[in-house]
Amino acid sequence: MAQEPGTSAFSQQVRTRAVVRGRVQGVFFRDTLRSQALQRGVSGWARNRSDGTLEAVFEGPRPDVSSLVSLCRRGPRGAEVDRVETFDEPPEGLTGFSIG
């Protein structure tokens, strides 16, 4: 049975970009995000930027993406998050989760 337009699994996906500031490099932040994203079925990527921040993109169901943004606000053990900026973007249909 065909789905109605606008009700596909892809249309139910959201995408959020997060830029995390503070002590966020060298504390396994990217690996923690990857592990939690894969457990939740969220796709995307995370990378350290040259300015000392961490940038991540999450694509998946809204509750799962929101939980990863919340994780960004806390960080893993050893991280000291000062601020998280988030940007909603149109989903691109990413698969998997990579670390750059």
Buried (B, 14 or more C-beta within 10 A) or exposed (E): EEEEEEEEEEEEBBBBBBBBBBBBBEBBBBEBBBEBBEEBEBBBBBEBEEEEBBBBBBBBBEEBBBBBBEBBEEBBEEBEBEEBEBEEEEBEEBEEBBEE
